[in-house]
Every structure is written in C-alpha cells, then in structure tokens.
Amino acid sequence: MGAAAFLTPIATPVNLMVMQPAGYRFGDYWRLGLPLVLVYVAVAVLYVPAVWPF
C-alpha cells in the first residue's frame, strides 16, 4: 500500500502541489483520505488471502 498515502498532503508531491492553489487545509486530506484508506485496507484484507492463500 505504498501508493495509498491519502491522509496527508505531504504523502505525495501532487498532493502538496495542489494544496495551496486549491485552498485545501491539512484537515481536508483526512476527511477524504480516511475513508479511502479504510477501503484499501478492507480490500487488501479480503482480496490478498483469496489470491495468495496461506
């Protein structure tokens, strides 16, 4: 999940470049990022064992 860094604007250069011109605040990334991270984790927990069984 290296590409699933949605919780901070510092996570990726694109997030950081968009923050100032769009007028986003640091907390705005948590508002959308937390649900996305939860979806990524849920998919990984369910999908990875189905593809690579233990």
Backbone as a ProteinNet text record, in pm:
[ID]
protein_1_A
[PRIMARY]
MGAAAFLTPIATPVNLMVMQPAGYRFGDYWRLGLPLVLVYVAVAVLYVPAVWPF
[TERTIARY]
81.7	0	85.8	195.1	280.8	215.2	125.5	60.3	-70.1	-101.9	-226.9	-205.7	-123.5	-95.2	-186.6	-306.2	-406.6	-428.5	-366.2	-400.5	-330.9	-224.5	-155.5	-119.3	-108.1	-64.4	84.1	157.1	300	326.9	225.5	242.5	293.1	242.2	286.1	309.2	399.2	424.6	300.1	214.6	94.6	2.5	-17.2	-100	-45	83.7	147.2	134.2	147.5	136	-5.9	-105.6	-245	-296.6	-236.9	-288.1	-303.8	-200.7	-204.8	-298.1	-285.9	-373.9	-522.3	-552.2	-692.3	-749.3	-661.9	-708.9	-743.2	-686.1	-711.2	-635.9	-691.8	-623	-575.1	-488.9	-433.7	-545.2	-647	-757.9	-845.9	-844.8	-925.3	-879.1	-751.2	-699.9	-749	-765.9	-819	-964.5	-1039.8	-1182.3	-1208.9	-1129.4	-1145.5	-1048.6	-932.7	-829.9	-861.5	-922.8	-951.4	-1047.7	-1160	-1244.3	-1173	-1088.2	-1015.5	-916.9	-849.6	-755.7	-831.4	-946.6	-1026.7	-1072.3	-1108	-1147.1	-1026.6	-911.7	-790.3	-757.5	-765.1	-733.5	-834.2	-962.7	-1066	-1045.5	-1016.4	-993.6	-868.4	-764.2	-640.6	-661.3	-734.1	-756.4	-841.6	-934.5	-1021.7	-963.9	-898.3	-854.4	-720.5	-626.5	-492.6	-495.2	-564.6	-568.6	-641.5	-732.6	-801.3	-707.1	-616.5	-524.2	-403.4	-349.5	-234.1	-271.1	-331.2	-372.6	-254	-277.6	-171.3	-156
-119.5	0	125.4	121.8	238.4	355	328.5	435.4	479	425	457.8	559.4	658.2	759.4	879.4	872.5	975.8	1067.2	1039.7	1110.3	1244.3	1271.4	1398.9	1456	1587	1646.5	1621.6	1582.1	1559.2	1421.1	1337.3	1199.3	1187.7	1270.4	1265.4	1407.3	1424.6	1559	1624.2	1544.8	1601.1	1660.2	1590.3	1643.8	1776.2	1784.5	1905.4	2020.7	1992.1	2097.4	2149.7	2065.4	2105.2	2177	2154.9	2207.2	2359.5	2431.1	2577.4	2639.2	2606	2669.4	2637.4	2518.1	2479.9	2532.4	2579.6	2632.8	2524.7	2406.2	2297.8	2322.1	2272.3	2273.3	2132.9	2120.7	1990.3	1892.6	1937	1851.5	1803.1	1873.1	1830.2	1695.5	1667.4	1539.8	1424.7	1447.8	1343.9	1314.3	1415.7	1398.9	1301	1306.3	1212.6	1095.9	1120.1	1017	901.1	927.5	819.7	715.8	755.8	652.7	575.5	643.2	572.9	472	507.6	414.7	294.8	318.2	207.3	112.9	167.5	84.1	3.3	66.7	-4.2	-118.5	-92.6	-196.6	-310.6	-277.8	-381.4	-468	-406	-481.6	-568.2	-512.6	-590	-708.6	-689.3	-798.4	-908.5	-873.3	-973.9	-1032.8	-951.8	-994.1	-1067.9	-1019	-1080.1	-1226.6	-1264.9	-1408.6	-1493	-1432.8	-1508	-1536.5	-1445	-1462.5	-1545.9	-1518	-1589.4	-1657.7	-1774.1	-1840.8	-1880	-1880.6	-1914.9	-2064.6
0	0	0	-69.2	-75.3	-146.7	-239.6	-313.3	-246.6	-133.6	-66.5	45.3	21.1	122.2	99.6	154.4	131.1	251.1	363.7	486.5	505.2	432	447.7	311.5	302.5	175.7	150.7	254.2	241.7	181.5	173	129.4	-14.5	-102.8	-242.5	-293.5	-389.8	-442.5	-503.2	-566.4	-628.2	-521.7	-411.1	-302.9	-253.3	-238.5	-187.3	-287.1	-417.2	-518.1	-530.5	-508	-523.1	-399.6	-285.8	-158.7	-160.5	-193.9	-187.7	-292.5	-421.3	-520.5	-500.3	-450.1	-431.1	-299.9	-211.4	-83.7	17.3	-0.5	93.9	223.8	332.1	461.6	491.1	591.6	626.8	662.8	733.3	775.7	661.7	549.9	435.6	381.4	393.1	345.2	432.1	560.6	649.7	617	580.7	554.5	439.7	335.3	224.2	234.7	290.2	295.2	387	501.5	596	538.2	476.9	413.9	303.5	225.4	120.1	177.6	284.3	347.8	403.3	462.6	516.2	405.2	290.5	176.4	127.3	115.9	73.3	168.6	298	396.8	388.2	376.8	367.9	244	131.6	8.2	22.3	80.2	96.1	188.9	297	392.7	331.1	246.2	185.5	56.4	-22	-155	-153.6	-77.9	-77.9	-36.3	70.6	103.8	-1.3	-76	-181	-298.1	-325.4	-436.4	-395.4	-275.6	-224	-91.4	-97.8	26.5	111.3	240.4	336.6	348.3
[MASK]
++++++++++++++++++++++++++++++++++++++++++++++++++++++

